[in-house]
Every structure is written in structure tokens, then in C-alpha cells.
């Protein structure tokens, strides 16, 4: 990648969650994936309309609040190229558009869109036929399990940075099982990078706070009260064992330590988890280890990188997490 374009991409990803663009996204991804409820906008690194017998890994990368899927697609493509995995990796960047995006870009009603940022919490799309953003990911995963199209596929990695990291952490918590993948020997992994907050399984929090002045601290998406419809009535007691059994890596920038970062969630619900993203990630991981001493999930720090999606994905540590050698 050209040095200047790489710098611009890095800057764009660094600010990618600084707040939603009210007038709508400038770039709508060109590809469409047909779901039962409508067409999901997305970007892909290879032509997946035909069988891809050489692809052994699919990386699904989830954008942040700016919904700039193409930026994340290009960053993930660059990471795969640097890791020497571009030919064998299919990168998919779904785009969870909202109503402002649809209006600004004159999209027809068949293209799925959500209200505001509700897609981040797994809420359903708008329109007559509705689908949870998490349900859309489920259908995408199911499609990838088709051996006629992906005969050599060995794993699917779902990764997200910042707002996308929030999506991936919550999707790993509520996401449905995919027994067909297991039957086909396809494993599913999750990479959660620098999110502003996490969903806890109990009212316990690492920072003392007054629950009376923060009554929603344990509501979804910070806790498991008032879960979305997608959860299908499951309780914390049912969800926690599934979550801790899943293969999840928490990828944290060592320099993501600014308590005043413009894109940092500063609500009382998030502040109860720590002052900044790095410590919030460590606090959550420590919380899980306290509850599950045999926890097999991993936390990996990225030296010299702050809140920068491009820097995280293309770092040596990021590449090792995203593109490890198959055993």
C-alpha cells in the first residue's frame, strides 16, 4: 500500500467511531447479500458468486459507528496481504446502514437499514420484513458453510474494532449456534478489538458507582437485563456457559488509554467498567477469569497502538490473531 494512502486509511479508521454521520454515509458498499428480509449491503475481497476452492479462511470484519464498511474492508485486505494470506482469505465487510444512509444515497426499500445505531445492539431492521443485525450475521455464516461454494473452508473469523468490537462481543454472547459448521469441521472464532464497553453477566462492576443514579447499568447492552428479541428468551444462566466456551480473543491497543477520547462511551454504564478502553478490556477479562478460572479465551495487547483500527488489524499481533497457521 502507498505510504500516503496507508496514512489516510489509518487516520480514517482511527476516527471511525467518533459519532454517526447524520447526513448519511458517503460510500455504500456495492455488493448485496440477499437475506429473507431484504438485501444486506457489504463489500468482499473476492468474487464469491462462484465457488472459491482455494479459500480456507473467511474474515468478517464489522465496521464501527460511522458504518464505513469499505474502509474496514481495505484495511483487512491489507492485513491479509501483509500476512501472506490474501489468496486463501475471503474478507467480507457487512454494512449496517441506517435510515439517513438510505435517504442520502437514494436506496430502494429492498436494501436493509436500521434505526440510528440500533444495529449495534442486535435490534431488528426497519421495514415490513425485519431482521436483527445479529440474525443477518447468522445468515451470512450459514451461507459460508455451503461446501459447494467453499469446499476448503476451515474457519470463519468475526472481528470488529471499536463500535464493531462492541458488536462482535455482544454477538459472541447472544449469537446462535451453528451445528452445520461443526459438522463440516469449520470453526468459528471472534476477535474483539478496543470496544468502549462489554456486556456483563452479573451486576458486579470493577468501579464503584451509585446504582440509584445509573439505573440502566445492567440493561442490555451493558448487562443482560432487557435483552433484545434476538435473544429468544434466554437467561444469563443459559448464555454465560455458551459465551465462555467460544473462541474469543480480546485485542487491546496498549495506548488506548485516553479517558477523554471523543469516541469513548462516557455514560455511567460504561464508566462503571473503567476509565478508558484498555483498562475496561482488562477489567472484563479479569472478571471472566474470576468466574471461570479455566477460561481459554485470550487477551492480546498491541504495543504502540491506540484507538486506531488500521493499526490494530495490520499490527504483527493483530495479524497473528487474525491469520494464525492451521494446526
Secondary structure as UniProt FT lines:
FT   HELIX           3..14
FT   TURN            15..17
FT   TURN            22..23
FT   STRAND          31..34
FT   STRAND          39..44
FT   TURN            48..49
FT   TURN            53..54
FT   STRAND          57..62
FT   TURN            65..66
FT   HELIX           69..82
FT   TURN            83..84
FT   TURN            86..88
FT   STRAND          89..95
FT   HELIX           99..104
FT   TURN            105..106
FT   TURN            109..110
FT   TURN            116..117
FT   HELIX           118..121
FT   HELIX           133..144
FT   TURN            147..149
FT   TURN            151..152
FT   STRAND          155..161
FT   HELIX           163..174
FT   HELIX           179..183
FT   TURN            184..185
FT   STRAND          187..193
FT   HELIX           211..213
FT   TURN            215..218
FT   TURN            220..222
FT   HELIX           229..231
FT   TURN            232..233
FT   HELIX           236..245
FT   STRAND          247..253
FT   TURN            254..255
FT   TURN            259..260
FT   TURN            262..263
FT   HELIX           268..271
FT   TURN            272..273
FT   HELIX           277..291
FT   TURN            293..294
FT   STRAND          298..302
FT   TURN            303..304
FT   HELIX           309..314
FT   HELIX           316..322
//
